[in-house]
Protein backbone atom coordinates (compact mmCIF):
# COMPACT_ATOMS: atom_id res chain seq x y z
CA UNK A 1 0.00 0.00 0.00
CA UNK A 2 1.30 3.51 -0.78
CA UNK A 3 2.12 5.67 2.21
CA UNK A 4 0.86 9.11 3.09
CA UNK A 5 3.17 11.88 1.93
CA UNK A 6 2.64 15.08 3.85
CA UNK A 7 2.28 18.05 1.53
CA UNK A 8 2.15 21.63 2.72
CA UNK A 9 0.20 23.82 0.29
CA UNK A 10 1.02 27.52 0.24
CA UNK A 11 -2.11 29.26 -0.96
CA UNK A 12 -2.64 32.96 -1.47
CA UNK A 13 -6.07 34.56 -1.22
CA UNK A 14 -6.56 34.69 -4.99
CA UNK A 15 -5.94 30.94 -5.28
CA UNK A 16 -8.79 29.73 -3.03
CA UNK A 17 -11.45 29.46 -5.75
CA UNK A 18 -9.23 27.37 -7.98
CA UNK A 19 -8.16 25.23 -5.03
CA UNK A 20 -11.77 24.53 -4.01
CA UNK A 21 -12.74 23.78 -7.62
CA UNK A 22 -9.87 21.32 -7.88
CA UNK A 23 -10.94 19.53 -4.70
CA UNK A 24 -14.45 19.12 -6.06
CA UNK A 25 -13.17 17.79 -9.36
CA UNK A 26 -10.92 15.28 -7.60
CA UNK A 27 -13.73 14.00 -5.37
CA UNK A 28 -12.07 15.45 -2.24
CA UNK A 29 -14.65 18.06 -1.22
CA UNK A 30 -16.10 17.60 2.25
CA UNK A 31 -19.32 18.94 3.71
CA UNK A 32 -21.01 18.95 7.07
CA UNK A 33 -24.06 16.83 7.72
CA UNK A 34 -26.40 17.80 10.55
CA UNK A 35 -27.64 15.18 12.99
CA UNK A 36 -31.20 15.78 14.15
CA UNK A 37 -31.36 12.98 16.71
CA UNK A 38 -28.99 11.61 19.37
CA UNK A 39 -25.92 9.61 18.40
CA UNK A 40 -26.87 6.01 17.68
CA UNK A 41 -27.03 3.29 15.05
CA UNK A 42 -30.23 4.92 13.75
CA UNK A 43 -30.14 8.67 13.22
CA UNK A 44 -32.02 11.41 11.47
CA UNK A 45 -29.50 13.33 9.37
CA UNK A 46 -30.33 16.30 7.13
CA UNK A 47 -33.96 15.23 7.18
CA UNK A 48 -33.26 11.58 6.30
CA UNK A 49 -33.51 8.48 8.47
CA UNK A 50 -30.21 6.60 8.19
CA UNK A 51 -28.71 3.46 9.65
CA UNK A 52 -25.20 4.52 10.65
CA UNK A 53 -22.02 2.52 10.09
CA UNK A 54 -19.62 5.40 10.67
CA UNK A 55 -19.53 6.20 14.38
CA UNK A 56 -16.72 5.48 16.84
CA UNK A 57 -19.38 4.82 19.52
CA UNK A 58 -18.25 1.20 19.54
CA UNK A 59 -20.18 0.04 22.61
CA UNK A 60 -23.29 2.10 21.93
CA UNK A 61 -22.90 4.18 25.11
CA UNK A 62 -23.22 7.72 23.72
CA UNK A 63 -26.94 7.84 24.56
CA UNK A 64 -26.97 5.28 27.38
CA UNK A 65 -29.64 6.30 29.92
CA UNK A 66 -27.38 5.78 32.95
CA UNK A 67 -24.69 8.02 31.47
CA UNK A 68 -27.23 10.65 30.43
CA UNK A 69 -28.62 10.64 33.97
CA UNK A 70 -25.11 10.97 35.43
CA UNK A 71 -24.41 13.99 33.23
CA UNK A 72 -27.67 15.61 34.29
CA UNK A 73 -26.98 14.97 37.97
CA UNK A 74 -23.42 16.19 37.54
CA UNK A 75 -24.62 19.47 36.03
CA UNK A 76 -27.16 19.92 38.83
CA UNK A 77 -24.41 19.44 41.44
CA UNK A 78 -21.39 21.06 39.76
CA UNK A 79 -22.83 23.45 37.20
CA UNK A 80 -21.85 23.58 33.54
CA UNK A 81 -18.46 25.19 32.95
CA UNK A 82 -15.28 24.51 34.89
CA UNK A 83 -14.35 28.18 34.53
CA UNK A 84 -10.56 27.85 34.37
CA UNK A 85 -7.59 25.63 33.64
CA UNK A 86 -6.97 22.68 35.95
CA UNK A 87 -4.06 24.45 37.65
CA UNK A 88 -6.01 27.62 38.33
CA UNK A 89 -9.40 26.83 39.87
CA UNK A 90 -10.90 24.51 37.24
CA UNK A 91 -10.00 21.14 38.80
CA UNK A 92 -12.94 19.69 40.73
CA UNK A 93 -13.62 16.57 42.77
CA UNK A 94 -15.15 14.69 39.78
CA UNK A 95 -11.99 15.37 37.73
CA UNK A 96 -9.85 14.06 40.55
CA UNK A 97 -12.05 11.00 41.05
CA UNK A 98 -12.00 10.20 37.33
CA UNK A 99 -8.22 10.50 37.08
CA UNK A 100 -7.84 8.14 40.04
CA UNK A 101 -10.39 5.67 38.60
CA UNK A 102 -8.73 5.61 35.16
CA UNK A 103 -5.31 4.98 36.71
CA UNK A 104 -6.69 2.21 38.89
CA UNK A 105 -8.46 0.63 35.91
CA UNK A 106 -5.27 0.66 33.82
CA UNK A 107 -3.09 -0.41 36.77
CA UNK A 108 -0.77 2.58 36.44
CA UNK A 109 0.37 5.23 38.91
CA UNK A 110 -1.47 8.24 37.54
CA UNK A 111 -3.64 9.64 34.79
CA UNK A 112 -4.25 13.19 33.61
CA UNK A 113 -7.41 14.51 31.93
CA UNK A 114 -7.47 16.53 28.71
CA UNK A 115 -10.27 18.20 26.76
CA UNK A 116 -9.56 16.26 23.54
CA UNK A 117 -7.38 13.44 22.28
CA UNK A 118 -5.61 15.88 19.99
CA UNK A 119 -4.58 17.98 22.97
CA UNK A 120 -3.48 14.90 24.91
CA UNK A 121 -1.16 13.86 22.09
CA UNK A 122 0.28 17.36 21.76
CA UNK A 123 0.95 17.26 25.50
CA UNK A 124 2.61 13.89 25.82
CA UNK A 125 4.97 14.30 22.86
CA UNK A 126 5.85 17.95 23.39
CA UNK A 127 6.06 17.43 27.13
CA UNK A 128 8.59 14.57 27.02
CA UNK A 129 10.81 15.42 24.03
CA UNK A 130 12.03 18.58 22.30
CA UNK A 131 14.87 20.02 20.27
CA UNK A 132 17.82 17.66 20.05
CA UNK A 133 15.60 14.61 20.69
CA UNK A 134 14.12 12.14 18.18
CA UNK A 135 10.60 10.81 17.61
CA UNK A 136 10.41 7.57 15.63
CA UNK A 137 6.84 7.19 14.38
CA UNK A 138 4.72 4.86 12.26
CA UNK A 139 3.94 6.42 8.87
CA UNK A 140 0.21 5.76 9.25
CA UNK A 141 -0.15 7.41 12.67
CA UNK A 142 -3.14 9.64 13.31
CA UNK A 143 -2.77 13.27 12.26
CA UNK A 144 -2.66 14.41 15.88
CA UNK A 145 0.45 12.28 16.48
CA UNK A 146 2.10 13.65 13.35
CA UNK A 147 1.34 17.22 14.42
CA UNK A 148 2.49 16.53 17.98
CA UNK A 149 5.85 15.24 16.76
CA UNK A 150 6.37 18.14 14.37
CA UNK A 151 5.39 20.79 16.91
CA UNK A 152 7.59 19.30 19.63
CA UNK A 153 10.74 20.51 17.87
CA UNK A 154 12.25 17.01 17.98
CA UNK A 155 13.58 15.34 14.85
CA UNK A 156 10.82 13.22 13.32
CA UNK A 157 11.82 9.93 11.69
CA UNK A 158 8.99 7.85 10.22
CA UNK A 159 9.16 4.10 9.67
CA UNK A 160 7.16 2.08 7.16
CA UNK A 161 3.83 1.00 8.60
CA UNK A 162 4.36 -1.84 11.04
CA UNK A 163 7.92 -2.45 9.80
CA UNK A 164 10.04 -3.11 12.87
CA UNK A 165 13.27 -3.49 10.91
CA UNK A 166 12.75 0.03 9.59
CA UNK A 167 11.86 1.27 13.07
CA UNK A 168 15.12 -0.17 14.36
CA UNK A 169 17.08 1.60 11.60
CA UNK A 170 15.47 4.91 12.54
CA UNK A 171 16.22 4.37 16.24
CA UNK A 172 19.88 3.65 15.44
CA UNK A 173 20.09 7.04 13.70
CA UNK A 174 18.30 8.86 16.52
CA UNK A 175 19.91 11.42 18.81
CA UNK A 176 18.99 12.71 22.25
CA UNK A 177 16.01 11.24 24.07
CA UNK A 178 14.25 8.69 21.87
CA UNK A 179 10.49 8.22 21.60
CA UNK A 180 8.58 5.50 19.73
CA UNK A 181 5.18 6.84 18.74
CA UNK A 182 2.28 4.74 17.46
CA UNK A 183 -1.44 4.22 17.33
CA UNK A 184 -2.64 1.09 19.11
CA UNK A 185 -5.44 0.47 16.61
CA UNK A 186 -5.01 2.42 13.39
CA UNK A 187 -8.17 4.41 12.84
CA UNK A 188 -8.41 4.17 9.05
CA UNK A 189 -7.04 0.65 8.51
CA UNK A 190 -8.35 -1.06 11.65
CA UNK A 191 -5.16 -3.07 12.16
CA UNK A 192 -3.15 -3.23 15.37
CA UNK A 193 0.43 -2.06 15.90
CA UNK A 194 3.09 -4.74 16.61
CA UNK A 195 3.14 -3.67 20.24
CA UNK A 196 5.25 -6.53 21.59
CA UNK A 197 8.03 -5.68 19.14
CA UNK A 198 7.73 -1.98 19.92
CA UNK A 199 8.07 -2.69 23.63
CA UNK A 200 11.19 -4.72 22.97
CA UNK A 201 12.68 -1.87 20.90
CA UNK A 202 11.83 0.67 23.60
CA UNK A 203 13.69 -1.41 26.17
CA UNK A 204 16.67 -1.99 23.89
CA UNK A 205 17.10 1.67 22.95
CA UNK A 206 16.00 3.16 26.29
CA UNK A 207 13.17 4.98 24.53
CA UNK A 208 9.76 6.21 25.55
CA UNK A 209 6.92 4.24 24.00
CA UNK A 210 3.76 6.31 23.53
CA UNK A 211 0.68 4.35 22.42
CA UNK A 212 -2.43 6.25 21.39
CA UNK A 213 -5.04 3.54 21.96
CA UNK A 214 -8.06 5.71 21.21
CA UNK A 215 -9.73 2.91 19.23
CA UNK A 216 -8.66 0.12 21.58
CA UNK A 217 -9.69 1.30 25.04
CA UNK A 218 -13.10 -0.02 26.00
CA UNK A 219 -13.29 -2.11 22.84
CA UNK A 220 -11.14 -5.05 23.83
CA UNK A 221 -8.80 -6.44 26.45
CA UNK A 222 -9.64 -7.49 30.00
CA UNK A 223 -12.26 -5.04 31.35
CA UNK A 224 -11.74 -3.08 28.12
CA UNK A 225 -8.17 -2.11 28.99
CA UNK A 226 -7.22 -1.94 25.32
CA UNK A 227 -4.76 -3.32 22.81
CA UNK A 228 -1.88 -4.03 25.19
CA UNK A 229 -4.21 -5.99 27.45
CA UNK A 230 -5.76 -7.86 24.52
CA UNK A 231 -2.30 -8.99 23.44
CA UNK A 232 -1.34 -10.02 26.97
CA UNK A 233 1.52 -7.54 27.15
CA UNK A 234 0.80 -5.81 30.47
CA UNK A 235 -0.53 -8.66 32.60
CA UNK A 236 2.57 -8.54 34.79
CA UNK A 237 2.55 -4.75 35.14
CA UNK A 238 3.04 -1.64 33.03
CA UNK A 239 6.68 -0.65 32.34
CA UNK A 240 7.93 2.80 33.32
CA UNK A 241 8.76 3.77 29.73
CA UNK A 242 5.18 3.20 28.50
CA UNK A 243 2.73 6.12 28.27
CA UNK A 244 -0.80 5.45 27.06
CA UNK A 245 -3.21 7.97 25.55
CA UNK A 246 -6.94 7.35 25.32
CA UNK A 247 -10.02 9.25 24.25
CA UNK A 248 -13.35 9.22 26.05
CA UNK A 249 -15.48 10.18 23.04
CA UNK A 250 -15.32 6.78 21.37
CA UNK A 251 -16.10 3.56 23.25
CA UNK A 252 -16.81 5.53 26.44
CA UNK A 253 -19.52 7.56 24.74
CA UNK A 254 -18.67 10.87 26.48
CA UNK A 255 -15.88 13.33 25.58
CA UNK A 256 -12.34 14.30 26.47
CA UNK A 257 -9.16 12.28 26.80
CA UNK A 258 -6.49 11.11 29.22
CA UNK A 259 -2.82 10.27 29.48
CA UNK A 260 -1.86 7.41 31.81
CA UNK A 261 1.47 6.07 33.03
CA UNK A 262 4.10 6.20 35.74
CA UNK A 263 4.10 9.05 38.27
CA UNK A 264 7.09 10.95 36.96
CA UNK A 265 6.14 11.40 33.27
CA UNK A 266 2.57 12.33 34.22
CA UNK A 267 3.91 14.90 36.70
CA UNK A 268 6.18 16.30 33.99
CA UNK A 269 3.14 16.79 31.74
CA UNK A 270 1.23 18.52 34.52
CA UNK A 271 4.18 20.89 34.98
CA UNK A 272 5.06 21.70 31.38
CA UNK A 273 2.58 20.42 28.75
CA UNK A 274 1.21 23.56 27.10
CA UNK A 275 -2.08 21.96 26.00
CA UNK A 276 -2.72 21.11 29.66
CA UNK A 277 -1.51 24.34 31.25
CA UNK A 278 -3.19 26.81 28.94
CA UNK A 279 -6.73 25.56 28.37
CA UNK A 280 -9.95 25.43 30.32
CA UNK A 281 -10.69 22.10 31.98
CA UNK A 282 -13.58 19.97 30.74
CA UNK A 283 -16.88 20.47 32.61
CA UNK A 284 -16.93 18.59 35.91
CA UNK A 285 -20.34 17.18 34.99
CA UNK A 286 -18.68 15.45 32.05
CA UNK A 287 -16.27 13.75 34.43
CA UNK A 288 -19.29 12.53 36.45
CA UNK A 289 -20.76 11.06 33.26
CA UNK A 290 -17.48 9.38 32.35
CA UNK A 291 -17.22 7.80 35.80
CA UNK A 292 -20.61 6.19 35.11
CA UNK A 293 -19.38 5.13 31.66
CA UNK A 294 -16.19 3.61 33.05
CA UNK A 295 -18.26 1.45 35.39
CA UNK A 296 -20.20 0.13 32.39
CA UNK A 297 -17.09 -0.35 30.25
CA UNK A 298 -15.35 -2.46 32.86
CA UNK A 299 -18.24 -4.93 33.01
CA UNK A 300 -19.25 -4.78 29.33
CA UNK A 301 -18.15 -8.30 28.37
CA UNK A 302 -21.45 -8.85 26.56
CA UNK A 303 -21.08 -5.63 24.55
CA UNK A 304 -17.56 -6.55 23.48
CA UNK A 305 -18.82 -9.99 22.44
CA UNK A 306 -21.63 -8.32 20.48
CA UNK A 307 -19.44 -6.20 18.21
CA UNK A 308 -17.23 -9.21 17.52
CA UNK A 309 -20.28 -11.24 16.48
CA UNK A 310 -21.49 -8.45 14.18
CA UNK A 311 -18.05 -8.16 12.55
CA UNK A 312 -18.06 -11.91 11.85
CA UNK A 313 -21.55 -11.64 10.31
CA UNK A 314 -20.44 -8.69 8.19
CA UNK A 315 -17.47 -10.59 6.78
CA UNK A 316 -19.54 -13.68 6.03
CA UNK A 317 -22.20 -11.65 4.25
CA UNK A 318 -19.96 -9.69 1.89
CA UNK A 319 -20.39 -10.28 -1.84
CA UNK A 320 -17.52 -11.32 -4.12
CA UNK A 321 -15.32 -8.52 -5.41
CA UNK A 322 -15.11 -6.52 -2.21
CA UNK A 323 -11.60 -6.01 -0.87
CA UNK A 324 -11.67 -5.73 2.91
CA UNK A 325 -8.57 -4.46 4.66
CA UNK A 326 -7.18 -6.90 7.27
CA UNK A 327 -8.77 -5.95 10.58
CA UNK A 328 -10.03 -7.81 13.63
CA UNK A 329 -11.44 -4.62 15.18
CA UNK A 330 -14.80 -2.81 14.77
CA UNK A 331 -13.15 -0.77 11.98
CA UNK A 332 -13.76 -2.68 8.73
CA UNK A 333 -12.56 -0.59 5.77
CA UNK A 334 -13.71 -1.51 2.26
CA UNK A 335 -10.84 -0.54 -0.03
CA UNK A 336 -11.95 1.37 -3.12
CA UNK A 337 -8.88 3.20 -4.42
CA UNK A 338 -10.30 6.09 -6.41
CA UNK A 339 -11.77 9.03 -4.46
CA UNK A 340 -14.59 9.75 -6.90
CA UNK A 341 -15.54 6.07 -6.87
CA UNK A 342 -15.61 6.00 -3.07
CA UNK A 343 -17.92 9.04 -2.99
CA UNK A 344 -20.21 7.45 -5.58
CA UNK A 345 -20.51 4.25 -3.57
CA UNK A 346 -21.12 6.19 -0.35
CA UNK A 347 -23.90 8.15 -2.10
CA UNK A 348 -25.50 4.93 -3.36
CA UNK A 349 -25.45 3.50 0.15
CA UNK A 350 -27.06 6.68 1.50
CA UNK A 351 -29.84 6.26 -1.06
CA UNK A 352 -30.36 2.81 0.50
CA UNK A 353 -30.66 4.40 3.96
CA UNK A 354 -27.10 3.70 5.12
CA UNK A 355 -24.50 6.18 6.32
CA UNK A 356 -21.08 4.85 5.35
CA UNK A 357 -18.57 7.64 4.72
CA UNK A 358 -16.03 7.81 1.92
CA UNK A 359 -12.57 8.38 3.41
CA UNK A 360 -10.20 10.14 1.01
CA UNK A 361 -6.78 11.83 0.95
CA UNK A 362 -5.23 13.43 2.91
CA UNK A 363 -6.83 11.30 5.65
CA UNK A 364 -5.55 8.21 3.81
CA UNK A 365 -2.79 7.82 1.20
CA UNK A 366 -3.36 8.64 -2.46
CA UNK A 367 -5.01 5.72 -4.24
CA UNK A 368 -6.28 4.23 -0.96
CA UNK A 369 -9.73 5.83 -0.65
CA UNK A 370 -12.20 3.59 1.10
CA UNK A 371 -15.58 3.14 2.70
CA UNK A 372 -14.88 3.13 6.44
CA UNK A 373 -17.42 0.74 7.92
CA UNK A 374 -17.53 0.74 11.72
CA UNK A 375 -19.47 -1.86 13.66
CA UNK A 376 -21.08 -1.13 17.03
CA UNK A 377 -22.28 -3.40 19.80
CA UNK A 378 -25.65 -1.72 19.26
CA UNK A 379 -25.99 -3.05 15.71
CA UNK A 380 -28.24 -6.06 15.24
CA UNK A 381 -27.84 -8.97 12.80
CA UNK A 382 -30.63 -7.37 10.73
CA UNK A 383 -28.68 -4.10 10.53
CA UNK A 384 -25.60 -5.92 9.27
CA UNK A 385 -27.63 -7.89 6.73
CA UNK A 386 -29.09 -4.65 5.40
CA UNK A 387 -25.57 -3.31 4.88
CA UNK A 388 -24.20 -6.41 3.17
CA UNK A 389 -27.27 -6.58 0.91
CA UNK A 390 -26.77 -2.94 -0.06
CA UNK A 391 -23.08 -3.55 -0.79
CA UNK A 392 -24.08 -6.50 -2.97
CA UNK A 393 -26.51 -4.19 -4.79
CA UNK A 394 -23.66 -1.90 -5.80
CA UNK A 395 -22.57 -4.57 -8.26
CA UNK A 396 -18.88 -4.71 -7.42
CA UNK A 397 -18.25 -7.31 -10.12
CA UNK A 398 -21.19 -6.91 -12.50
CA UNK A 399 -22.05 -3.20 -12.76
CA UNK A 400 -19.68 -1.37 -15.13
CA UNK A 401 -20.40 1.89 -13.31
CA UNK A 402 -18.96 0.36 -10.14
CA UNK A 403 -15.90 -1.67 -11.14
CA UNK A 404 -13.92 -3.59 -8.53
CA UNK A 405 -11.14 -1.65 -6.82
CA UNK A 406 -7.78 -1.60 -8.63
Secondary structure, 3 states (H helix, E strand, C coil): CCCCCCCCCCCCHHHHHHHHHHHHHCCCCCCCCCECCCCCCEEEECCEEEEECCCCCCCCCCCCHHHHHHHHHHHHHHCCCCCCCHHHHHCCHHHHHHHHHHHHHHCCCEEEEECCHHHHHHHHHHHHCCCCCEEEEECCCCHHHHHHHHHHCCEEEEECCCCHHHHHHHHHHCCCCEEEEEECECCCCCCECCHHHHHHHHHHHCCEEEEECCCCCCCCCHHHCCHHHHCCCCCCCCCCCEEEEEECCCCCCCCCEEEEECHHHHHHHHHHCHHHHCCCCCCHHHHHHHHHHHHHHHCCHHHHHHHHHHHHHHHHHCCCCCEECCCCCCEEEEEEECHHHHHHHHHHHHHCCEECCEECCCCCCCCCEEEEEECCCCCCHHHHHHHHHHHHHCCCCCCHHHCCCC
